[in-house]
Amino acid sequence: GNSVTQMEGPVTLSEEAFLTINCTYTATGYPSLFWYVQYPGEGLQLLLKATKADDKGSNKGFEATYRKETTSFHLEKGSVQVSDSAVYFCALIKLAGSSNTGKLIFGQGTTLQVKP
Amino acid sequence: DTGVSQDPRHKITKRGQNVTFRCDPISEHNRLYWYRQTLGQGPEFLTYFQNEAQLEKSRLLSDRFSAERPKGSFSTLEIQRTEQGDSAMYLCASSQRDSYMNTEAFFGQGTRLTVV
């Protein structure tokens, strides 16, 4: 079946440090991959996405590249800010196809704490 | 459009009581999803609708849970005879599906249920 595995948290960094949050997936076919972010007390917001192999999703300084050969979609940011403190979820979905449900499969989430 | 909205944001109930949550999706979206998120975990799929038809229910959705989307617009999720294990964040999401593709899902802020 389909599944997503993220690195354990919390990840604690100082401001301006480099961030990597690892995500690997298991899926049949060709899923689309997403990173969602959840700020304290809020719902999930889409951060970035990639719909096919070698695509790079990017937003707000965050990037992730869809690596089919390693079944990975690691999230990176070159210089984190205190305002990036949140929980980050990697997820997959099959967007295309006549029978797909569009339901997301999430990883367990990784908490990022950025200290000034 | 103000996005996906959920009501209430917080609900505290006594064990054994019934509760009902409401979700208003983005108006042009024909798909609506319910997820449950427990502390420290990623959201887990519960059920989804395409227009007014409920197309899939997870095994997580026991007989005490029922969801409706009577006119293909807003949806309600009812939990009967609540148990402490039902305490969680209930998330609603919506997306648009045409003949082949889904758009990505947009989430509401969630309803946090506490059963005491």
Interface residues (C-beta under 8 A of the other chain):
Chain A: V4 F34 Y36 E42 G43 L44 Q45 L46 K49 F89 A91 I93 L95 A96 G97 S98 N100 T101 G102 K103 L104 I105 F106 G107 Q108 G109
Chain B: V4 Q6 R31 Y33 Y35 G40 Q41 G42 P43 E44 F45 Y48 L55 E56 L91 A93 S95 R97 S99 Y100 M101 N102 E104 A105 F106 F107 G108 Q109 G110
